[in-house]
Amino acid sequence: MKDIKTRDLETKNLYIKVPTIEEQHELWNILRDENVNKYYFPTPDRIFKKYNLSKENINDLREARKYFLDELNNWERQKPFYEKKIDCIKSGDNSQKFTWSIFTKNNEVIGQITVQPKEEFIDSKDIRDIGWFISPKYQGKGYATEAATKILEYMFDEVEISKIITSAAIVNRGSWKLMEKLGFVRTGEKTSTYFDENGTILTCYTYECDKEKFINRK
């Protein structure tokens, strides 16, 4: 993996820009939408640890999610997090370095895409996870595919990472179908911290992709 500076990218319909603080409040507003955050933003481990809750218990999962969403919906509480994120990106911190804000060609911010360190491989910088979200207003227009394709080209060709390992809730069909379209190969399943309205703890498909799989995608 090359230790290079993240740069702005462009596609036919999008500007994919290194984040600034100016658009973060709007991205926060998009992320507050339950239809956006329910599969993009799993409840962090710190919430379970802070309140001594279990990931295996549906009541604990619900309680942890409530605590997390209470935090997420408070901009004054979230603002320092966003400011710190921007500072980390500017300094080249590995935890935040490969993050982009997604804009239309009319310069309206519509989402975010991140290629972050993978927790299980924290000591291996060239194995990454990927995640993205798009405003519901702009979903169904192919923007996630367009942005993710450009980012994968950049990460494999310029940064030269070796592999991306990620997952998607099985019920979140749109997400994992897009991964498969991009060349990701399903490797198994794992239990998540997501749950449905019936109290069923959801299972995720796990995926991985390297440069060869991406190049040879159908």
C-alpha positions in Angstrom: 0.0 0.0 0.0 1.3 3.4 -0.9 1.1 6.2 1.7 -0.3 8.8 -0.6 -2.5 11.8 0.0 -6.2 11.4 -0.7 -7.4 13.5 -3.7 -10.6 14.8 -5.3 -12.0 12.5 -8.0 -14.7 13.0 -10.7 -17.1 10.8 -12.6 -19.6 11.6 -15.3 -22.2 12.7 -12.8 -20.4 13.2 -9.6 -17.7 15.1 -7.8 -16.1 12.9 -5.1 -14.2 15.3 -2.9 -11.9 15.2 0.1 -14.2 16.3 3.0 -14.4 19.8 4.5 -16.2 20.9 7.5 -18.6 23.0 5.3 -20.8 20.0 4.2 -20.7 17.9 7.4 -23.9 19.3 8.9 -25.8 18.3 5.8 -24.2 14.9 5.8 -25.2 14.5 9.4 -28.8 15.4 8.5 -28.8 12.7 5.8 -27.3 10.2 8.2 -30.0 10.9 10.8 -32.6 9.4 8.5 -33.4 5.9 9.8 -33.6 4.5 6.3 -30.0 5.6 5.8 -28.4 4.8 9.2 -30.2 1.5 10.0 -27.8 -0.6 7.9 -24.9 1.9 7.3 -24.2 2.7 10.9 -24.1 -0.3 13.3 -24.2 0.5 17.0 -20.6 1.1 18.1 -18.9 -1.3 20.5 -18.3 1.6 22.9 -22.1 1.9 23.5 -22.3 -1.8 24.6 -19.2 -1.4 26.8 -20.4 1.9 28.3 -23.8 0.5 29.4 -22.7 -3.1 30.0 -25.0 -4.5 27.3 -24.8 -7.7 25.3 -24.9 -8.0 21.5 -26.6 -11.4 21.8 -29.7 -10.1 23.7 -32.4 -8.4 21.6 -33.5 -6.1 24.6 -29.9 -5.0 25.0 -29.5 -4.4 21.3 -32.6 -2.2 21.3 -31.4 -0.3 24.4 -27.9 0.2 22.9 -29.5 1.4 19.6 -31.6 3.9 21.5 -28.6 5.3 23.4 -26.7 5.6 20.1 -29.5 7.3 18.2 -30.0 9.8 21.0 -26.3 10.7 20.6 -26.5 10.8 16.8 -29.5 13.1 16.8 -27.8 15.8 18.9 -25.8 18.0 16.5 -24.0 19.9 19.3 -22.8 16.5 20.6 -21.8 15.3 17.2 -20.1 18.5 15.9 -16.8 17.9 17.8 -16.7 14.4 16.2 -17.0 15.9 12.7 -14.4 18.5 13.5 -12.0 15.9 14.7 -12.7 13.8 11.6 -11.8 16.6 9.3 -8.6 17.3 11.3 -7.6 13.7 11.0 -8.2 13.7 7.3 -6.1 16.8 6.9 -3.3 15.2 9.0 -3.4 12.0 7.0 -4.5 9.9 10.0 -5.0 6.3 8.8 -8.3 5.9 10.5 -10.0 8.7 8.5 -7.7 9.2 5.5 -9.7 7.6 2.7 -13.0 9.4 3.2 -14.9 11.4 0.5 -18.0 13.5 0.3 -20.1 12.8 -2.8 -21.6 15.8 -4.7 -23.7 16.1 -7.8 -22.4 18.2 -10.6 -24.7 21.0 -9.2 -22.4 20.8 -6.1 -25.2 19.4 -3.8 -23.7 17.0 -1.3 -25.6 13.7 -1.4 -23.6 11.2 0.6 -20.3 9.8 1.7 -18.0 6.9 0.9 -15.2 5.6 3.2 -12.5 3.0 2.8 -11.5 2.5 6.4 -9.1 0.1 8.3 -10.7 -3.3 9.1 -10.9 -3.9 12.8 -9.8 -7.5 12.6 -6.7 -6.5 10.5 -5.9 -3.2 12.3 -2.2 -3.8 11.9 -2.5 -4.4 8.2 -3.0 -1.1 6.4 -3.7 -2.6 3.0 -6.7 -4.6 4.1 -9.7 -2.3 4.2 -13.5 -2.2 4.8 -15.8 0.0 2.7 -19.0 1.8 3.4 -21.2 4.4 1.7 -24.5 6.2 2.1 -26.6 8.2 -0.4 -29.5 10.6 0.5 -32.8 8.9 -0.1 -33.6 11.8 -2.5 -30.9 10.5 -4.8 -31.1 6.8 -4.4 -32.0 4.7 -7.4 -30.1 6.8 -9.8 -26.9 4.7 -9.9 -24.8 7.2 -7.9 -23.7 4.6 -5.4 -22.4 2.4 -8.2 -20.7 5.3 -9.9 -19.0 6.5 -6.8 -18.0 3.1 -5.5 -16.5 2.1 -8.9 -14.3 5.2 -9.0 -13.2 4.7 -5.4 -12.3 1.1 -6.0 -10.3 2.1 -9.0 -8.4 4.6 -6.9 -7.8 2.3 -4.0 -6.6 -0.7 -6.1 -4.7 1.3 -8.8 -3.2 4.2 -7.0 -3.1 3.3 -3.3 -2.5 -0.3 -4.1 -4.3 -1.9 -1.2 -4.5 -5.7 -1.4 -8.1 -6.5 -0.4 -11.4 -5.1 0.9 -13.4 -7.2 3.4 -16.9 -6.1 4.2 -20.4 -7.2 4.9 -24.1 -6.3 4.4 -27.3 -7.3 6.1 -29.0 -10.1 4.1 -32.3 -8.1 4.2 -30.4 -5.1 2.7 -30.5 -6.6 -0.8 -29.6 -3.4 -2.6 -26.3 -3.1 -0.8 -25.0 -6.7 -1.3 -26.3 -6.8 -4.9 -24.2 -3.7 -5.6 -21.1 -5.4 -4.0 -21.5 -8.4 -6.2 -21.9 -6.1 -9.3 -18.5 -4.5 -8.3 -16.8 -7.9 -8.2 -17.1 -8.8 -4.5 -17.3 -12.5 -3.7 -19.5 -13.8 -0.9 -17.4 -15.6 1.7 -19.9 -16.5 4.4 -22.3 -15.1 7.0 -22.1 -13.5 10.4 -24.4 -12.2 13.1 -24.9 -8.4 13.2 -26.1 -5.8 15.7 -29.0 -5.0 13.3 -32.5 -6.2 14.2 -35.9 -5.9 12.6 -39.2 -4.7 13.9 -40.1 -8.3 15.1 -37.0 -8.4 17.3 -35.1 -10.8 15.1 -31.3 -10.3 15.1 -30.2 -10.0 11.5 -27.5 -11.9 9.7 -25.0 -10.4 7.3 -23.4 -11.8 4.2 -19.6 -11.3 4.3 -17.7 -10.3 1.2 -14.2 -9.7 -0.1 -12.7 -8.1 -3.2 -9.2 -7.7 -4.6 -7.9 -6.0 -7.7 -8.3 -9.1 -9.9 -11.9 -9.7 -8.8 -12.7 -6.0 -9.4 -11.1 -6.0 -12.9 -12.9 -9.2 -13.9 -16.3 -8.2 -12.6 -19.2 -9.0 -14.9 
